Every structure is written in C-alpha cells, then in structure tokens.
C-alpha cells in the first residue's frame, strides 16, 4: 500500500515538473517574441535610412504599386484605365501627386493642437455660411516616412465646405498658393474613407473628384458606384477640355466638381 502511495506521489511530482517546464518554455518563447518584435513601419523606416538612392526608389515604386492595386481591388479594373498619370509625378503613401515647380511634399504628423486648430478653422467657415459644424477625423498614421494625402498642401479642398466655397468663387484657383497640379489618393479616417482626385493640369479646366466609398457601419459595396461616378466625371472633364479649345470657348475657364454623388460644372468668362 505504501509503495502505491509513493508511486502516486512520484507521478504527481513528475506531472507538476513537466507542466512547469512546458509553461516556462512557452513563456520564454512568448517573451522572446515580444522583445524581438518591431512594428513593420519601424523596420521599413530604419531600412530606408540605410538604403541607397536606388533602393529608396524601389520602395517608392512599391508604394505606387500598392496604391494602384488597392484602387483596382476597391473600384474595379476599369477604374485604372480612366487615370492618366502625368510625367514627373511624385509618390507617397496612398497618394500619387504632382505639385507646381516639381515640388515634393513632406510628411508631417499632425499634433492634437493642430487638429483642434484645423477643426476650429472649419467650424468658423461653417458658421460664416450657415452650415452645420464640420467633422474632420484625424488621419490614421502608419508611421511610414512617405507623405500622405493629408501632407499635400491644399489637400483639404476635397471636403464639403472648402469645395463649395471654391465652386462658388469667381477665381479659377482655390488660392494664390495652391500648388496641386494633379493628384489621386485615398483618405483613411477613423469612420470613413474618401477617394480624392484633382486635375489642375489644364490652365483653363479644373477638375476635383471627392467621394466617400467606405463608412463605419455601412456594409454596402460602394466601390462599383464610385467607379461609375468617376467615369462620368472623367468623361465630362475630358469634354470640357476639348470644348475649351474651340473659338467660342477661348476666353472662358471651367470648373468640373464632383462631391459625393453630385456633379457640378461652373463656367465663367475671363476678365479682359
């Protein structure tokens, strides 16, 4: 009987020892993973600092490929056929752009103070025109070093109030220092995603496309709808570019604006 008890005690001891060893190994493995794990964006950022210029170009081309693949996935294969990227364009994170004088945008992580100032600025505009308060979600940051849509000077023209003010103005440019010549990109907010397209290459025909394609709690597939809207917008923009070449249009300029589901065209005779 005593021998049986001893065997049971030994078995229990071995069982506890086996469990403890397995637990320790598992813990060590887990701790090691935590210690050696680095967010992918930190790895990429460190590697970029050590890369040669050619390798850096490859990283930017990868960003371009990722954006175009994403656009094709969301909006369909026909979407990319509608886009004509100009020469000497620049590449960022989720954006391809061209600025006046071939300038390059710099990434800037927005601070809480700047977020508040931005919100106050748009709310002031909303109050002036009798519109409801503007809600602008702060950008979601990946930590990559490349400029995003929100880092392009003048990018906020894609929002409701600035866009309507531009449409209603008698100026062909949103401001004297507006430098965007061409741009396509996506804005990732906390509650929605926006497709943005700006074409200011033609000196007399200006086009802006801005539409939400994914919202929180909205499970509908808006990609195909946005694709159709964009095709109509490009068709209208192209038509206006052709019309402006005709003699009776030679002294006019045109704005073609698409915001959400509305397409608006504004034409004005140039001052002599």
TIVEX-512413 format. One record per residue: residue in three letters; chain; x, z, y of N, C-alpha, C in turn. Coordinates in nm, 2 decimals. Atoms other than C-alpha are relative to their C-alpha. Layout:
REM TIVEX-512413
  code  unit    n_c1    n_c3    n_c2   ca_c1   ca_c3   ca_c2    c_c1    c_c3    c_c2
   ALA     A       X       Z       Y       X       Z       Y       X       Z       Y
...
REM end
This chain:
REM TIVEX-512413
  code  unit    n_c1    n_c3    n_c2   ca_c1   ca_c3   ca_c2    c_c1    c_c3    c_c2
   UNK     A    0.08    0.00   -0.12    0.00    0.00    0.00    0.09    0.00    0.13
   UNK     A   -0.10   -0.01   -0.11    0.29    0.09    0.23    0.06   -0.13    0.02
   UNK     A   -0.06    0.13   -0.01    0.45   -0.24    0.16   -0.09   -0.10    0.07
   UNK     A    0.10    0.09   -0.06    0.13   -0.42    0.26   -0.01    0.02    0.15
   UNK     A    0.00   -0.04   -0.15    0.12   -0.23    0.59    0.12   -0.06    0.07
   UNK     A   -0.12    0.05   -0.06    0.48   -0.32    0.66    0.00   -0.15    0.01
   UNK     A    0.01    0.15   -0.01    0.42   -0.69    0.58   -0.09   -0.04    0.12
   UNK     A    0.09    0.03   -0.11    0.13   -0.69    0.82    0.06    0.02    0.14
   UNK     A   -0.06   -0.03   -0.13    0.33   -0.52    1.10    0.11   -0.11    0.03
   UNK     A   -0.10    0.11   -0.02    0.62   -0.77    1.05   -0.06   -0.13    0.04
   UNK     A    0.07    0.12   -0.03    0.38   -1.06    1.06   -0.05    0.00    0.15
   UNK     A    0.05   -0.01   -0.13    0.22   -0.93    1.38    0.12   -0.01    0.10
   UNK     A   -0.12    0.01   -0.09    0.57   -0.88    1.54    0.05   -0.14    0.01
   UNK     A   -0.05    0.14    0.00    0.68   -1.23    1.44   -0.10   -0.09    0.08
   UNK     A    0.11    0.08   -0.08    0.34   -1.37    1.58    0.02    0.02    0.15
   UNK     A   -0.02   -0.03   -0.14    0.40   -1.19    1.91    0.12   -0.07    0.05
   UNK     A   -0.13    0.06   -0.04    0.76   -1.31    1.93   -0.01   -0.15    0.01
   UNK     A    0.02    0.15    0.00    0.66   -1.67    1.85   -0.08   -0.04    0.12
   UNK     A    0.09    0.03   -0.12    0.38   -1.66    2.12    0.08    0.01    0.13
   UNK     A   -0.07   -0.03   -0.12    0.62   -1.51    2.37    0.11   -0.12    0.03
   UNK     A   -0.10    0.11   -0.02    0.89   -1.78    2.31   -0.06   -0.13    0.05
   UNK     A    0.07    0.12   -0.04    0.64   -2.06    2.34   -0.04    0.00    0.14
   UNK     A    0.05   -0.02   -0.13    0.50   -1.92    2.65    0.11   -0.01    0.11
   UNK     A   -0.11    0.01   -0.09    0.84   -1.88    2.81    0.06   -0.14    0.02
   UNK     A   -0.04    0.14   -0.01    0.94   -2.24    2.72   -0.09   -0.08    0.09
   UNK     A    0.10    0.08   -0.08    0.62   -2.37    2.87    0.01    0.04    0.15
   UNK     A   -0.01   -0.04   -0.13    0.67   -2.16    3.18    0.13   -0.06    0.07
   UNK     A   -0.12    0.06   -0.05    1.03   -2.28    3.22   -0.01   -0.15    0.03
   UNK     A    0.02    0.15   -0.02    0.92   -2.64    3.18   -0.08   -0.02    0.13
   UNK     A    0.08    0.02   -0.12    0.65   -2.59    3.45    0.08    0.03    0.12
   UNK     A   -0.08   -0.04   -0.12    0.89   -2.41    3.69    0.09   -0.11    0.03
   UNK     A   -0.10    0.11   -0.02    1.14   -2.69    3.64   -0.07   -0.12    0.07
   UNK     A    0.07    0.11   -0.06    0.88   -2.95    3.73   -0.03    0.03    0.14
   UNK     A    0.03   -0.04   -0.14    0.78   -2.76    4.04    0.12   -0.01    0.09
   UNK     A   -0.12   -0.01   -0.07    1.14   -2.72    4.15    0.05   -0.14    0.03
   UNK     A   -0.06    0.13   -0.01    1.24   -3.08    4.10   -0.10   -0.10    0.06
   UNK     A    0.10    0.10   -0.05    0.91   -3.25    4.21    0.01   -0.01    0.16
   UNK     A    0.00    0.03   -0.15    0.92   -3.41    4.56   -0.10   -0.10    0.02
   UNK     A    0.10    0.10   -0.03    0.63   -3.59    4.72    0.06   -0.14    0.01
   UNK     A   -0.06    0.14    0.00    0.68   -3.97    4.68    0.04   -0.05    0.13
   UNK     A   -0.04    0.05   -0.13    0.68   -4.02    5.05    0.13    0.06    0.05
   UNK     A   -0.13   -0.06   -0.04    0.97   -3.78    5.10    0.12   -0.08   -0.07
   UNK     A   -0.10    0.08    0.07    1.17   -3.97    4.83    0.02   -0.13    0.07
   UNK     A   -0.01    0.13   -0.06    1.09   -4.30    4.99    0.07    0.01    0.14
   UNK     A   -0.06   -0.02   -0.14    1.19   -4.16    5.34    0.14    0.02   -0.01
   UNK     A   -0.14   -0.03    0.02    1.52   -4.03    5.21    0.07   -0.13   -0.04
   UNK     A   -0.06    0.12    0.05    1.59   -4.36    5.03    0.02   -0.10    0.11
   UNK     A    0.00    0.10   -0.11    1.51   -4.57    5.34    0.12    0.03    0.09
   UNK     A   -0.11   -0.04   -0.09    1.77   -4.37    5.54    0.13   -0.05   -0.06
   UNK     A   -0.12    0.04    0.07    2.03   -4.47    5.28    0.01   -0.15   -0.03
   UNK     A    0.01    0.14    0.04    1.92   -4.83    5.23    0.08   -0.09    0.09
   UNK     A   -0.06    0.10   -0.09    2.10   -5.13    5.36   -0.12   -0.07    0.07
   UNK     A    0.11    0.07   -0.07    1.91   -5.36    5.60   -0.08   -0.09   -0.09
   UNK     A    0.07    0.09    0.09    1.82   -5.60    5.32   -0.10    0.08   -0.09
   UNK     A    0.09   -0.08    0.08    1.68   -5.32    5.11   -0.12    0.05    0.08
   UNK     A    0.11   -0.04   -0.09    1.48   -5.20    5.41   -0.10   -0.11    0.01
   UNK     A    0.09    0.11   -0.01    1.33   -5.54    5.45   -0.09   -0.01   -0.13
   UNK     A    0.07    0.00    0.13    1.23   -5.53    5.08   -0.11    0.11    0.00
   UNK     A    0.10   -0.11   -0.01    1.05   -5.20    5.15   -0.12   -0.04    0.09
   UNK     A    0.10    0.04   -0.09    0.86   -5.35    5.44   -0.09   -0.11   -0.07
   UNK     A    0.07    0.11    0.07    0.77   -5.66    5.23   -0.10    0.06   -0.11
   UNK     A    0.09   -0.07    0.09    0.63   -5.42    4.97   -0.12    0.06    0.06
   UNK     A    0.12   -0.05   -0.07    0.41   -5.26    5.23   -0.10   -0.12    0.03
   UNK     A    0.09    0.12   -0.02    0.28   -5.61    5.32   -0.07   -0.04   -0.12
   UNK     A    0.06    0.04    0.12    0.21   -5.69    4.96   -0.11    0.10   -0.04
   UNK     A    0.10   -0.10    0.03    0.03   -5.36    4.91   -0.13   -0.01    0.08
   UNK     A    0.12    0.02   -0.09   -0.20   -5.42    5.21   -0.08   -0.12   -0.04
   UNK     A    0.07    0.12    0.03   -0.28   -5.78    5.11   -0.07    0.02   -0.14
   UNK     A    0.06   -0.03    0.13   -0.35   -5.67    4.75   -0.12    0.09    0.02
   UNK     A    0.11   -0.09   -0.02   -0.57   -5.39    4.88   -0.12   -0.08    0.07
   UNK     A    0.11    0.08   -0.06   -0.77   -5.63    5.11   -0.07   -0.09   -0.10
   UNK     A    0.06    0.09    0.10   -0.82   -5.87    4.83   -0.09    0.08   -0.10
   UNK     A    0.08   -0.08    0.09   -0.94   -5.59    4.60   -0.13    0.05    0.06
   UNK     A    0.12   -0.05   -0.06   -1.18   -5.45    4.85   -0.10   -0.11    0.05
   UNK     A    0.08    0.10   -0.06   -1.31   -5.77    5.02   -0.01   -0.13   -0.08
   UNK     A    0.01    0.12    0.08   -1.25   -6.04    4.76    0.11   -0.10    0.03
   UNK     A   -0.11    0.09   -0.01   -1.01   -6.32    4.70   -0.02   -0.10    0.12
   UNK     A    0.03    0.09   -0.11   -1.18   -6.54    4.96    0.04    0.05    0.14
   UNK     A   -0.03   -0.06   -0.13   -1.10   -6.29    5.23    0.14   -0.04    0.06
   UNK     A   -0.13    0.03   -0.04   -0.73   -6.36    5.24    0.02   -0.15    0.05
   UNK     A    0.00    0.14   -0.05   -0.80   -6.73    5.29   -0.04   -0.02    0.14
   UNK     A    0.05    0.00   -0.14   -0.96   -6.65    5.62    0.10    0.04    0.10
   UNK     A   -0.10   -0.06   -0.09   -0.65   -6.49    5.76    0.12   -0.09    0.02
   UNK     A   -0.12    0.08   -0.03   -0.37   -6.69    5.93    0.10    0.09    0.08
   UNK     A   -0.10   -0.09   -0.06   -0.08   -6.46    6.00    0.10   -0.08    0.08
   UNK     A   -0.09    0.07   -0.09    0.13   -6.57    6.30    0.14    0.02   -0.04
   UNK     A   -0.14   -0.01    0.02    0.50   -6.62    6.30    0.05    0.13    0.07
   UNK     A   -0.06   -0.12   -0.06    0.73   -6.33    6.38   -0.08    0.12    0.01
   UNK     A    0.08   -0.12    0.01    0.49   -6.07    6.27    0.07    0.12   -0.05
   UNK     A   -0.06   -0.12    0.05    0.57   -5.71    6.20   -0.09    0.07   -0.11
   UNK     A    0.07   -0.06    0.11    0.48   -5.50    5.90    0.00    0.16    0.02
   UNK     A    0.01   -0.14   -0.01    0.36   -5.14    5.90   -0.07    0.05   -0.13
   UNK     A    0.08   -0.06    0.11    0.17   -4.90    5.67   -0.15   -0.04    0.02
   UNK     A    0.14    0.04    0.00   -0.17   -5.06    5.60   -0.03   -0.08    0.13
   UNK     A    0.02    0.08   -0.11   -0.12   -5.29    5.90    0.11   -0.11    0.02
   UNK     A   -0.09    0.11   -0.03    0.03   -5.63    5.99   -0.03   -0.04    0.15
   UNK     A    0.03    0.02   -0.14    0.07   -5.70    6.36    0.11   -0.08    0.07
   UNK     A   -0.10    0.07   -0.09    0.24   -5.89    6.64   -0.03    0.05    0.14
   UNK     A    0.01   -0.04   -0.14    0.30   -5.75    6.99    0.06   -0.09    0.09
   UNK     A   -0.06    0.08   -0.10    0.39   -5.92    7.31    0.15    0.02    0.01
   UNK     A   -0.15    0.00   -0.01    0.76   -6.00    7.36    0.06    0.05   -0.13
   UNK     A   -0.06   -0.03    0.14    0.81   -5.94    6.98    0.04    0.15   -0.01
   UNK     A   -0.03   -0.14    0.01    0.80   -5.56    7.03   -0.04    0.06   -0.14
   UNK     A    0.03   -0.07    0.12    0.79   -5.32    6.74   -0.06    0.14    0.03
   UNK     A    0.07   -0.13   -0.02    0.56   -5.02    6.72    0.08    0.11   -0.08
   UNK     A   -0.07   -0.12    0.06    0.70   -4.67    6.63   -0.11    0.10   -0.05
   UNK     A    0.09   -0.10    0.06    0.53   -4.42    6.40    0.00    0.13    0.08
   UNK     A    0.01   -0.13   -0.07    0.41   -4.11    6.58   -0.11    0.08   -0.06
   UNK     A    0.10   -0.09    0.06    0.23   -3.82    6.40   -0.07    0.07    0.11
   UNK     A    0.07   -0.06   -0.11   -0.04   -3.71    6.63   -0.02    0.15   -0.02
   UNK     A    0.01   -0.14    0.00   -0.05   -3.34    6.72   -0.14    0.05    0.02
   UNK     A    0.13   -0.06   -0.02   -0.35   -3.11    6.74   -0.04   -0.01    0.15
   UNK     A    0.02    0.01   -0.14   -0.31   -3.11    7.12   -0.04   -0.14    0.04
   UNK     A    0.03    0.14   -0.03   -0.31   -3.49    7.13   -0.13   -0.04   -0.05
   UNK     A    0.13    0.02    0.06   -0.61   -3.50    6.90   -0.11    0.05    0.10
   UNK     A    0.10   -0.05   -0.09   -0.80   -3.28    7.15   -0.01   -0.08    0.13
   UNK     A    0.00    0.08   -0.12   -0.69   -3.48    7.45   -0.07   -0.14   -0.02
   UNK     A    0.06    0.13    0.04   -0.80   -3.80    7.27   -0.15    0.01    0.00
   UNK     A    0.15   -0.03    0.01   -1.14   -3.65    7.19   -0.06    0.02    0.14
   UNK     A    0.05   -0.03   -0.14   -1.19   -3.52    7.55   -0.01   -0.13    0.08
   UNK     A   -0.01    0.13   -0.07   -1.09   -3.87    7.68   -0.12   -0.08   -0.03
   UNK     A    0.12    0.08    0.05   -1.36   -4.05    7.47   -0.13    0.06    0.04
   UNK     A    0.13   -0.06   -0.04   -1.62   -3.79    7.54   -0.03   -0.01    0.15
   UNK     A    0.02    0.02   -0.14   -1.56   -3.83    7.91   -0.06   -0.14    0.03
   UNK     A    0.05    0.14   -0.02   -1.61   -4.21    7.88   -0.15    0.00   -0.05
   UNK     A    0.14    0.00    0.05   -1.93   -4.14    7.67   -0.09    0.06    0.10
   UNK     A    0.08   -0.06   -0.10   -2.06   -3.91    7.94   -0.03   -0.09    0.12
   UNK     A    0.02    0.09   -0.11   -2.00   -4.17    8.21   -0.10   -0.11   -0.02
   UNK     A    0.09    0.11    0.03   -2.20   -4.44    8.03   -0.13    0.05   -0.06
   UNK     A    0.12   -0.06    0.06   -2.47   -4.20    7.90   -0.01   -0.02   -0.15
   UNK     A    0.00    0.02    0.15   -2.37   -4.24    7.53    0.03    0.14   -0.06
   UNK     A   -0.03   -0.13    0.07   -2.35   -3.96    7.27    0.15    0.02   -0.01
   UNK     A   -0.14   -0.03    0.01   -2.02   -3.78    7.22    0.06   -0.08   -0.11
   UNK     A   -0.07    0.08    0.10   -1.76   -3.98    7.04    0.06    0.08   -0.11
   UNK     A   -0.06   -0.07    0.11   -1.65   -3.87    6.70    0.12   -0.08   -0.06
   UNK     A   -0.12    0.07    0.05   -1.29   -3.98    6.61    0.07    0.09   -0.10
   UNK     A   -0.07   -0.08    0.10   -1.15   -3.85    6.29    0.15   -0.01    0.02
   UNK     A   -0.15    0.01   -0.01   -0.77   -3.76    6.30    0.05   -0.08   -0.12
   UNK     A   -0.05    0.09    0.11   -0.57   -4.01    6.09    0.06    0.09   -0.12
   UNK     A   -0.05   -0.06    0.12   -0.48   -3.92    5.73    0.15   -0.05   -0.02
   UNK     A   -0.14    0.04    0.00   -0.10   -3.92    5.71    0.06    0.00   -0.14
   UNK     A   -0.07    0.00    0.12    0.11   -4.02    5.41    0.14    0.05    0.01
   UNK     A   -0.14   -0.05   -0.02    0.44   -3.92    5.56    0.10   -0.12    0.00
   UNK     A   -0.09    0.11    0.00    0.59   -4.27    5.53    0.05   -0.03    0.15
   UNK     A   -0.06    0.02   -0.13    0.82   -4.39    5.82   -0.06   -0.12    0.08
   UNK     A    0.05    0.12   -0.07    0.63   -4.71    5.90   -0.12    0.02    0.09
   UNK     A    0.11   -0.01   -0.09    0.39   -4.75    6.19   -0.13   -0.03   -0.07
   UNK     A    0.13    0.02    0.06    0.02   -4.73    6.10   -0.08   -0.07    0.11
   UNK     A    0.09    0.06   -0.10   -0.28   -4.89    6.28    0.00    0.09    0.12
   UNK     A    0.02   -0.09   -0.11   -0.31   -4.58    6.49    0.13    0.02    0.09
   UNK     A   -0.12    0.00   -0.08    0.05   -4.62    6.61    0.02   -0.12    0.09
   UNK     A   -0.01    0.12   -0.08   -0.01   -4.96    6.76   -0.06    0.02    0.14
   UNK     A    0.06   -0.02   -0.13   -0.06   -4.93    7.14   -0.12   -0.09    0.02
   UNK     A    0.12    0.07   -0.02   -0.41   -5.03    7.22   -0.09   -0.01   -0.12
   UNK     A    0.07    0.01    0.12   -0.54   -4.99    6.87   -0.15    0.05    0.01
   UNK     A    0.13   -0.06   -0.01   -0.84   -4.78    6.98   -0.11   -0.09    0.06
   UNK     A    0.10    0.10   -0.05   -1.01   -5.09    7.12   -0.10   -0.03   -0.11
   UNK     A    0.10    0.03    0.11   -1.18   -5.11    6.78   -0.12    0.09   -0.01
   UNK     A    0.11   -0.10    0.00   -1.40   -4.81    6.85   -0.11   -0.04    0.09
   UNK     A    0.12    0.03   -0.07   -1.75   -4.83    6.99    0.01   -0.01    0.15
   UNK     A    0.00   -0.01   -0.15   -1.71   -4.72    7.35    0.10   -0.09    0.06
   UNK     A   -0.10    0.09   -0.07   -1.38   -4.89    7.44   -0.04   -0.15   -0.02
   UNK     A    0.03    0.14    0.03   -1.50   -5.21    7.27   -0.12   -0.05    0.08
   UNK     A    0.11    0.04   -0.09   -1.83   -5.22    7.46    0.04   -0.01    0.14
   UNK     A   -0.05    0.01   -0.14   -1.65   -5.15    7.79    0.07   -0.13    0.02
   UNK     A   -0.08    0.12   -0.01   -1.42   -5.44    7.72   -0.09   -0.12    0.00
   UNK     A    0.10    0.11    0.00   -1.71   -5.67    7.63   -0.07   -0.02    0.13
   UNK     A    0.07    0.01   -0.13   -1.89   -5.59    7.95    0.08   -0.02    0.12
   UNK     A   -0.09    0.01   -0.11   -1.59   -5.61    8.17    0.02   -0.15    0.04
   UNK     A   -0.03    0.14   -0.05   -1.50   -5.92    8.38    0.14   -0.04   -0.02
   UNK     A   -0.14    0.03    0.02   -1.14   -5.91    8.26    0.01   -0.06   -0.15
   UNK     A   -0.02    0.06    0.13   -1.01   -6.12    7.97    0.08    0.10   -0.09
   UNK     A   -0.09   -0.09    0.07   -0.77   -5.84    7.87   -0.06    0.15    0.02
   UNK     A    0.05   -0.14   -0.01   -0.88   -5.47    7.79    0.08    0.08    0.11
   UNK     A   -0.07   -0.07   -0.10   -0.60   -5.35    8.02    0.13   -0.09    0.04
   UNK     A   -0.12    0.08   -0.04   -0.29   -5.48    8.21    0.12    0.02   -0.10
   UNK     A   -0.11   -0.03    0.09   -0.06   -5.32    7.95   -0.04   -0.02   -0.15
   UNK     A    0.04    0.02    0.14   -0.25   -5.44    7.64    0.09   -0.11   -0.06
   UNK     A   -0.10    0.09    0.05    0.02   -5.59    7.42   -0.03   -0.06   -0.14
   UNK     A    0.03    0.05    0.13   -0.15   -5.67    7.09   -0.04   -0.15    0.01
   UNK     A    0.03    0.15    0.01   -0.14   -6.05    7.02   -0.08   -0.03   -0.13
   UNK     A    0.07    0.02    0.12   -0.25   -6.03    6.66    0.01    0.12   -0.09
   UNK     A    0.00   -0.12    0.08   -0.34   -5.76    6.41   -0.10    0.00   -0.11
   UNK     A    0.09   -0.03    0.10   -0.50   -5.68    6.08    0.04    0.12   -0.07
   UNK     A   -0.03   -0.13    0.06   -0.52   -5.34    5.93   -0.12    0.08   -0.04
   UNK     A    0.11   -0.09    0.04   -0.73   -5.06    5.79    0.03    0.14    0.05
   UNK     A   -0.01   -0.14   -0.05   -0.80   -4.72    5.94   -0.06    0.09   -0.10
   UNK     A    0.05   -0.10    0.10   -0.83   -4.43    5.69   -0.03    0.13    0.08
   UNK     A    0.04   -0.12   -0.06   -1.03   -4.15    5.85   -0.04    0.10   -0.11
   UNK     A    0.04   -0.10    0.10   -1.15   -3.83    5.67   -0.14   -0.04   -0.06
   UNK     A    0.14    0.03    0.04   -1.51   -3.96    5.65   -0.03   -0.15   -0.01
   UNK     A    0.03    0.15    0.01   -1.48   -4.34    5.68    0.13   -0.08    0.01
   UNK     A   -0.11    0.09    0.00   -1.26   -4.64    5.65   -0.04   -0.12    0.08
   UNK     A    0.03    0.11   -0.09   -1.25   -4.93    5.91    0.09   -0.11   -0.02
   UNK     A   -0.08    0.12    0.00   -1.13   -5.28    5.88    0.01   -0.05    0.15
   UNK     A   -0.03    0.05   -0.14   -0.97   -5.40    6.21    0.07   -0.13    0.00
   UNK     A   -0.06    0.13   -0.01   -0.88   -5.75    6.31    0.00   -0.03    0.15
   UNK     A   -0.01    0.03   -0.14   -0.75   -5.85    6.66    0.07   -0.14    0.01
   UNK     A   -0.06    0.13   -0.02   -0.67   -6.21    6.76    0.00   -0.03    0.15
   UNK     A   -0.02    0.03   -0.15   -0.54   -6.25    7.12    0.10   -0.11    0.02
   UNK     A   -0.11    0.11   -0.01   -0.30   -6.54    7.04   -0.04   -0.10    0.10
   UNK     A    0.05    0.10   -0.09   -0.51   -6.79    7.23   -0.02    0.06    0.14
   UNK     A    0.01   -0.06   -0.14   -0.48   -6.73    7.61   -0.14    0.00    0.05
   UNK     A    0.14    0.00   -0.06   -0.85   -6.81    7.67   -0.11    0.04   -0.10
   UNK     A    0.10   -0.04    0.10   -1.02   -6.70    7.35    0.05    0.13   -0.07
   UNK     A   -0.04   -0.13    0.06   -1.00   -6.33    7.24   -0.10    0.04   -0.10
   UNK     A    0.09   -0.04    0.11   -1.14   -6.20    6.91    0.03    0.14   -0.05
   UNK     A   -0.02   -0.13    0.06   -1.19   -5.85    6.78   -0.11    0.02   -0.10
   UNK     A    0.09   -0.03    0.11   -1.35   -5.75    6.45    0.02    0.14   -0.04
   UNK     A   -0.01   -0.14    0.04   -1.42   -5.39    6.36   -0.13    0.04   -0.07
   UNK     A    0.12   -0.04    0.08   -1.65   -5.27    6.08    0.04    0.10   -0.10
   UNK     A   -0.02   -0.10    0.10   -1.68   -4.97    5.86   -0.03   -0.05   -0.14
   UNK     A    0.02    0.06    0.14   -1.65   -5.06    5.49   -0.01    0.11   -0.10
   UNK     A    0.02   -0.11    0.09   -1.65   -4.72    5.33   -0.02    0.13    0.07
   UNK     A    0.04   -0.12   -0.06   -1.82   -4.40    5.43   -0.02    0.11   -0.10
   UNK     A    0.02   -0.11    0.09   -1.84   -4.05    5.29   -0.15    0.00   -0.05
   UNK     A    0.13   -0.01    0.07   -2.14   -4.01    5.05   -0.07   -0.14   -0.01
   UNK     A    0.06    0.13    0.01   -2.21   -4.39    5.07    0.07   -0.07   -0.12
   UNK     A   -0.05    0.05    0.12   -2.17   -4.53    4.72   -0.02   -0.16   -0.01
   UNK     A    0.03    0.14    0.00   -2.28   -4.89    4.81    0.13   -0.08    0.01
   UNK     A   -0.12    0.08   -0.01   -2.03   -5.17    4.78   -0.01   -0.09    0.12
   UNK     A    0.01    0.07   -0.13   -1.99   -5.29    5.14    0.11   -0.10    0.01
   UNK     A   -0.11    0.10   -0.01   -1.68   -5.50    5.07   -0.05   -0.14    0.01
   UNK     A    0.05    0.14   -0.01   -1.87   -5.82    5.00   -0.08   -0.02    0.13
   UNK     A    0.08    0.02   -0.12   -2.10   -5.76    5.30    0.10   -0.02    0.12
   UNK     A   -0.10    0.01   -0.11   -1.80   -5.71    5.53    0.07   -0.14   -0.01
   UNK     A   -0.06    0.13    0.02   -1.64   -6.02    5.38   -0.08   -0.11    0.06
   UNK     A    0.09    0.10   -0.06   -1.94   -6.23    5.48   -0.01    0.01    0.15
   UNK     A    0.00   -0.02   -0.15   -1.95   -6.08    5.83    0.13   -0.06    0.06
   UNK     A   -0.13    0.05   -0.05   -1.58   -6.16    5.87    0.01   -0.15    0.00
   UNK     A   -0.01    0.15    0.01   -1.62   -6.52    5.75   -0.08   -0.06    0.12
   UNK     A    0.08    0.05   -0.12   -1.90   -6.57    6.02    0.08    0.02    0.13
   UNK     A   -0.07   -0.03   -0.12   -1.68   -6.41    6.28    0.12   -0.10    0.02
   UNK     A   -0.11    0.10   -0.01   -1.38   -6.63    6.20   -0.05   -0.14    0.03
   UNK     A    0.06    0.13   -0.03   -1.60   -6.94    6.20   -0.03   -0.01    0.15
   UNK     A    0.04    0.00   -0.14   -1.73   -6.85    6.54    0.12    0.00    0.09
   UNK     A   -0.13   -0.01   -0.08   -1.38   -6.76    6.68    0.07   -0.14   -0.01
   UNK     A   -0.07    0.13    0.01   -1.24   -7.09    6.55   -0.08   -0.11    0.08
   UNK     A    0.08    0.09   -0.08   -1.53   -7.28    6.70    0.02    0.01    0.15
   UNK     A   -0.03   -0.03   -0.14   -1.47   -7.12    7.04    0.14   -0.05    0.04
   UNK     A   -0.14    0.05   -0.03   -1.10   -7.21    7.02    0.00   -0.15    0.01
   UNK     A    0.01    0.14   -0.01   -1.19   -7.57    6.96   -0.08   -0.04    0.13
   UNK     A    0.08    0.03   -0.12   -1.46   -7.57    7.24    0.08    0.01    0.13
   UNK     A   -0.07   -0.03   -0.12   -1.22   -7.43    7.49    0.09   -0.12    0.04
   UNK     A   -0.09    0.12   -0.03   -1.01   -7.75    7.46   -0.07   -0.11    0.07
   UNK     A    0.08    0.10   -0.06   -1.30   -7.96    7.59    0.00    0.01    0.15
   UNK     A    0.00    0.00   -0.15   -1.31   -8.06    7.96   -0.10    0.10    0.06
   UNK     A    0.10   -0.09   -0.07   -1.63   -7.87    8.04    0.03    0.15   -0.02
   UNK     A   -0.03   -0.14    0.03   -1.48   -7.55    7.90    0.14    0.03    0.05
   UNK     A   -0.14   -0.02   -0.04   -1.13   -7.59    8.05    0.02    0.11    0.10
   UNK     A   -0.02   -0.11   -0.09   -1.19   -7.33    8.32   -0.08    0.12   -0.03
   UNK     A    0.08   -0.11    0.05   -1.36   -7.07    8.11    0.09    0.08   -0.10
   UNK     A   -0.06   -0.07    0.11   -1.25   -6.79    7.88   -0.11    0.07   -0.08
   UNK     A    0.11   -0.05    0.09   -1.44   -6.64    7.58    0.05    0.12   -0.07
   UNK     A   -0.02   -0.12    0.09   -1.46   -6.30    7.40   -0.09   -0.01   -0.12
   UNK     A    0.08    0.00    0.12   -1.58   -6.30    7.04    0.02    0.14   -0.06
   UNK     A   -0.02   -0.13    0.05   -1.65   -5.95    6.93   -0.10    0.03   -0.11
   UNK     A    0.09   -0.04    0.11   -1.79   -5.82    6.60    0.02    0.15   -0.01
   UNK     A   -0.01   -0.14    0.02   -1.87   -5.45    6.59   -0.11    0.04   -0.10
   UNK     A    0.09   -0.04    0.12   -2.02   -5.31    6.26   -0.08   -0.13   -0.04
   UNK     A    0.07    0.12    0.05   -2.30   -5.57    6.19   -0.04   -0.09    0.11
   UNK     A    0.04    0.08   -0.12   -2.33   -5.72    6.54    0.11   -0.09    0.05
   UNK     A   -0.10    0.10   -0.06   -2.15   -6.04    6.66   -0.05   -0.04    0.14
   UNK     A    0.03    0.02   -0.14   -2.13   -6.08    7.03    0.10   -0.10    0.06
   UNK     A   -0.09    0.10   -0.07   -1.99   -6.37    7.24   -0.03    0.01    0.15
   UNK     A    0.01   -0.01   -0.14   -1.92   -6.34    7.61    0.09   -0.11    0.06
   UNK     A   -0.08    0.11   -0.06   -1.80   -6.64    7.82   -0.01    0.02    0.15
   UNK     A    0.00   -0.02   -0.14   -1.70   -6.63    8.18    0.09   -0.11    0.07
   UNK     A   -0.08    0.10   -0.07   -1.58   -6.89    8.43    0.11    0.07    0.08
   UNK     A   -0.12   -0.06   -0.06   -1.23   -6.82    8.56   -0.01   -0.01    0.15
   UNK     A    0.00    0.00   -0.15   -1.19   -6.74    8.93    0.10   -0.10    0.04
   UNK     A   -0.09    0.10   -0.05   -1.03   -7.02    9.13    0.11    0.06    0.08
REM end
